[in-house]
Amino acid sequence: MPHTHHAAFESSLFSAVLIVAALVYLRGWARVRCVDVDLIAGWRAASSLCGLFLIWIAVASPLAALDHELLTVHMVQHLLLMTLAPPLLWLGAPMKPLLQGLPQRCARVIWSWFSSAALQRLGKAISRPAVCWLAAAGTLVGWHVPDAFMLGMRSGVWHGIEQASFLGTGFLFWWPVVRSKSTASTWREWSILLYLFFATLPCDMLSGFLVFCDRVVYPVYFSALRPLGFSALEDQQCAGALMWTCVTVVYLIAGTIFAMRLLAPECSRQRSVLKSYSQLGRATQRIEVI
């Protein structure tokens, strides 16, 4: 008999945690804005709140309770936790607002912990792009191996570990992309485009396997209620197609934005040169008139 992944108490508790996190962030964001209006733009706060909302949908919403009935819903959870929520939260520049929103004593303890030499060394080691890529790819493929997948379906503890690993490696994966300018000295910025391209490969292979496989990979869905009327095989194909489409679109958008950001300085320099030539031409015309 399948266990209940999202008991009402657990969902309510997790929802309360997310609400508190949102309130702390907004309190700190308001304090930072009082000091400098331009320090953290309003869109960053909106991005953080949207990221927290997506985590709630994936873990504690009524939709999340259907993950043991539909593989498509299970896939939606994975995409929200690994592909969509982490970049939105990183773009919200969370550290300063969260520290400003917490009580001073608590903020000092957390800051001293984060600024410790041991944690700084650990952060530098695990934030290397190769490590981030391998962690995300390994988590994605590993949890979709049938034995690991079934373990997460049968055990509430392992299901929580699965969701936490997707969210944690999602944060790792998007860190080099969001913070690429700060890592430009150790990793060329244009390599982010290759980073995103190669990240699509494990997703494409897994989603392609789910779409074109002629058998149900996860037998637990044979006995599921299937509320939308899908057969188990159709549900599996829908889940694979959703993953294929979502990951491709999100990474394509990220790559396009990044490419535009890389090209922007060059365009600015070209506009500056053209402006200088224009000014020089007008000055020459004045001299000729004189």
VMD Tcl script that draws the C-alpha trace (Angstrom):
set ca {
  {0.00 0.00 0.00}
  {1.60 3.33 -1.01}
  {2.41 5.66 1.82}
  {0.91 9.12 2.06}
  {3.66 11.48 0.91}
  {2.04 14.72 1.91}
  {0.15 14.40 5.17}
  {-1.93 17.42 6.07}
  {0.27 18.28 9.06}
  {3.50 18.09 7.05}
  {2.04 20.22 4.25}
  {0.79 22.83 6.74}
  {4.13 22.91 8.53}
  {6.09 23.32 5.31}
  {3.68 26.02 4.12}
  {4.21 27.88 7.40}
  {7.99 27.67 6.96}
  {7.76 29.14 3.46}
  {5.44 31.93 4.65}
  {7.88 32.84 7.43}
  {10.77 32.82 4.95}
  {8.82 35.14 2.63}
  {7.98 37.54 5.48}
  {11.59 37.61 6.70}
  {12.79 38.32 3.18}
  {10.26 41.13 2.67}
  {11.15 42.68 6.03}
  {14.85 42.66 5.17}
  {14.18 43.88 1.63}
  {12.21 46.85 2.99}
  {15.05 47.70 5.40}
  {17.64 47.54 2.62}
  {15.46 49.74 0.39}
  {15.24 52.35 3.16}
  {19.03 52.68 3.05}
  {19.43 52.55 -0.74}
  {16.44 52.34 -3.09}
  {18.57 51.06 -5.97}
  {20.44 48.40 -3.99}
  {17.88 45.61 -4.47}
  {15.31 46.30 -7.16}
  {11.66 45.44 -6.74}
  {11.80 42.76 -9.41}
  {14.25 40.82 -7.25}
  {11.73 40.63 -4.42}
  {9.09 39.45 -6.88}
  {11.51 36.83 -8.19}
  {12.17 35.46 -4.70}
  {8.49 35.29 -3.81}
  {7.75 33.52 -7.09}
  {10.51 30.98 -6.34}
  {9.09 30.27 -2.88}
  {5.63 29.88 -4.38}
  {6.90 27.32 -6.89}
  {8.51 25.33 -4.07}
  {5.17 25.35 -2.25}
  {3.41 24.05 -5.37}
  {5.98 21.26 -5.70}
  {5.99 20.14 -2.06}
  {2.90 21.25 -0.11}
  {0.10 22.11 -2.54}
  {-2.88 19.87 -3.36}
  {-1.24 19.17 -6.74}
  {1.79 17.67 -4.99}
  {-0.45 15.05 -3.37}
  {-1.02 13.52 -6.81}
  {2.63 12.65 -7.42}
  {2.04 8.99 -6.52}
  {-0.92 8.82 -8.91}
  {0.61 10.47 -11.99}
  {4.21 10.39 -13.17}
  {3.49 13.68 -14.94}
  {2.84 15.38 -11.59}
  {5.99 13.77 -10.19}
  {7.91 15.25 -13.12}
  {6.34 18.67 -12.52}
  {7.70 18.52 -8.96}
  {11.20 17.77 -10.19}
  {11.11 20.57 -12.75}
  {9.85 23.12 -10.23}
  {12.43 22.16 -7.61}
  {15.45 21.88 -9.91}
  {14.81 23.98 -13.01}
  {12.51 26.88 -12.10}
  {12.59 27.77 -8.39}
  {16.40 27.92 -7.82}
  {17.24 30.55 -10.49}
  {14.33 32.72 -9.35}
  {15.56 32.59 -5.76}
  {19.16 33.31 -6.75}
  {18.02 36.31 -8.80}
  {16.31 37.61 -5.67}
  {19.76 38.20 -4.07}
  {18.52 36.47 -0.91}
  {21.41 36.77 1.53}
  {21.28 40.47 2.39}
  {17.47 40.73 2.76}
  {17.30 37.53 4.82}
  {20.07 38.68 7.16}
  {18.47 42.11 7.49}
  {15.07 40.54 8.14}
  {16.23 38.25 10.95}
  {16.81 39.39 14.54}
  {20.29 40.87 14.91}
  {21.62 38.15 17.20}
  {20.46 35.40 14.87}
  {21.82 37.25 11.84}
  {25.25 37.63 13.48}
  {25.43 33.92 14.26}
  {24.49 32.95 10.71}
  {26.91 35.47 9.21}
  {29.80 34.26 11.37}
  {29.01 30.69 10.34}
  {28.89 31.52 6.64}
  {32.09 33.60 6.84}
  {34.10 30.87 8.58}
  {37.20 29.71 6.72}
  {36.10 26.07 6.59}
  {32.72 26.90 5.06}
  {34.32 29.32 2.61}
  {36.66 26.58 1.40}
  {33.77 24.13 1.12}
  {31.69 26.66 -0.81}
  {34.53 27.35 -3.22}
  {35.02 23.62 -3.82}
  {31.38 22.71 -4.47}
  {30.61 25.84 -6.51}
  {33.00 24.89 -9.31}
  {31.00 24.59 -12.55}
  {32.10 21.00 -13.15}
  {30.99 19.97 -9.67}
  {27.67 21.80 -10.04}
  {27.00 20.17 -13.41}
  {27.87 16.66 -12.24}
  {25.81 17.01 -9.05}
  {22.72 18.10 -10.97}
  {23.10 15.48 -13.71}
  {23.81 12.71 -11.20}
  {20.78 13.63 -9.10}
  {18.50 13.77 -12.13}
  {19.58 10.44 -13.57}
  {20.09 8.67 -10.24}
  {16.62 9.29 -8.86}
  {15.03 8.12 -12.13}
  {16.70 4.73 -11.94}
  {13.71 2.42 -11.25}
  {15.04 1.05 -7.93}
  {15.80 4.53 -6.55}
  {12.52 5.88 -7.87}
  {10.53 3.10 -6.19}
  {12.40 3.67 -2.93}
  {11.28 7.30 -2.93}
  {7.71 6.28 -3.69}
  {7.51 3.77 -0.84}
  {9.30 5.73 1.89}
  {8.28 9.17 3.12}
  {11.80 9.81 4.44}
  {13.45 8.93 1.15}
  {10.87 10.93 -0.74}
  {11.82 13.98 1.32}
  {15.52 13.31 0.69}
  {14.76 13.04 -3.03}
  {12.98 16.40 -3.11}
  {15.70 18.06 -1.01}
  {18.41 16.73 -3.34}
  {16.60 18.08 -6.39}
  {16.29 21.52 -4.79}
  {19.86 21.54 -3.43}
  {21.51 20.48 -6.68}
  {19.23 22.92 -8.51}
  {20.76 25.71 -6.45}
  {24.24 24.40 -7.23}
  {23.53 24.09 -10.94}
  {22.25 27.65 -11.37}
  {24.92 29.30 -9.22}
  {27.58 29.56 -11.99}
  {24.95 30.92 -14.37}
  {23.54 33.59 -12.05}
  {26.94 34.55 -10.62}
  {28.97 34.16 -13.81}
  {30.48 37.66 -13.71}
  {32.05 37.00 -10.31}
  {33.67 33.81 -11.64}
  {34.96 35.36 -14.87}
  {38.58 35.22 -13.68}
  {38.51 31.44 -13.22}
  {36.02 30.38 -15.83}
  {35.43 32.22 -19.06}
  {32.00 33.72 -19.29}
  {31.24 32.32 -22.72}
  {31.65 28.81 -21.33}
  {28.30 29.25 -19.57}
  {26.66 28.68 -22.95}
  {28.41 25.30 -23.25}
  {27.52 24.60 -19.62}
  {23.82 25.07 -20.40}
  {24.02 23.13 -23.66}
  {25.66 20.08 -22.10}
  {23.16 20.23 -19.23}
  {20.37 19.49 -21.70}
  {21.96 16.19 -22.75}
  {21.09 14.08 -19.64}
  {17.59 15.56 -19.67}
  {17.17 14.81 -23.38}
  {18.33 11.22 -22.98}
  {16.09 10.56 -19.99}
  {13.03 12.27 -21.44}
  {13.56 10.61 -24.81}
  {13.73 7.22 -23.12}
  {10.47 7.88 -21.26}
  {8.71 9.12 -24.39}
  {9.76 6.35 -26.77}
  {9.91 3.39 -24.41}
  {7.17 0.87 -25.24}
  {6.75 -0.34 -21.64}
  {5.99 1.27 -18.29}
  {9.29 1.91 -16.52}
  {7.83 2.41 -13.02}
  {5.35 -0.38 -12.20}
  {3.89 1.53 -9.24}
  {1.79 3.53 -11.68}
  {0.01 0.40 -12.93}
  {-2.11 0.43 -9.78}
  {-2.52 4.23 -9.60}
  {-5.97 5.81 -9.84}
  {-5.02 7.87 -12.93}
  {-7.44 10.77 -12.27}
  {-7.01 12.26 -15.76}
  {-7.87 9.04 -17.53}
  {-4.36 8.46 -18.90}
  {-3.04 4.96 -19.18}
  {0.22 4.33 -17.33}
  {2.15 4.39 -20.62}
  {0.48 7.61 -21.80}
  {1.24 9.21 -18.44}
  {4.89 8.20 -18.81}
  {5.08 9.65 -22.33}
  {3.46 12.88 -21.17}
  {5.96 13.18 -18.30}
  {8.90 12.66 -20.66}
  {7.57 15.17 -23.19}
  {6.99 17.73 -20.43}
  {10.53 17.36 -19.18}
  {11.97 17.55 -22.69}
  {10.04 20.72 -23.54}
  {10.42 22.56 -20.23}
  {14.16 22.00 -19.83}
  {14.87 22.93 -23.44}
  {12.83 26.15 -23.25}
  {14.23 27.24 -19.87}
  {17.86 26.60 -20.83}
  {17.32 28.27 -24.21}
  {15.91 31.38 -22.52}
  {18.80 31.43 -20.04}
  {21.35 31.01 -22.84}
  {19.74 33.76 -24.91}
  {19.72 36.20 -22.00}
  {23.32 35.36 -21.21}
  {24.42 35.76 -24.84}
  {22.70 39.15 -25.01}
  {24.47 40.20 -21.82}
  {27.82 39.15 -23.26}
  {27.19 41.04 -26.49}
  {25.88 44.19 -24.77}
  {29.33 45.63 -23.85}
  {30.49 45.17 -27.44}
  {27.38 46.89 -28.76}
  {27.93 49.73 -26.30}
  {31.50 50.14 -27.49}
  {30.36 50.19 -31.12}
  {27.72 52.83 -30.35}
  {30.37 54.89 -28.57}
  {32.69 54.67 -31.58}
  {29.89 55.64 -33.97}
  {28.98 58.58 -31.76}
  {32.61 59.72 -31.74}
  {32.81 59.51 -35.53}
  {29.56 61.48 -35.78}
  {30.88 64.20 -33.49}
  {34.15 64.28 -35.42}
  {32.22 64.65 -38.70}
  {30.17 67.56 -37.36}
  {33.31 69.24 -36.07}
  {34.98 68.85 -39.49}
  {31.97 70.42 -41.21}
  {32.14 73.44 -38.88}
  {35.85 73.88 -39.64}
  {35.16 73.74 -43.38}
  {32.44 76.37 -43.03}
  {34.76 78.65 -41.12}
}
mol new
graphics top color blue
foreach p $ca { graphics top sphere $p radius 0.5 }
foreach p [lrange $ca 0 end-1] q [lrange $ca 1 end] { graphics top cylinder $p $q radius 0.2 }
display resetview
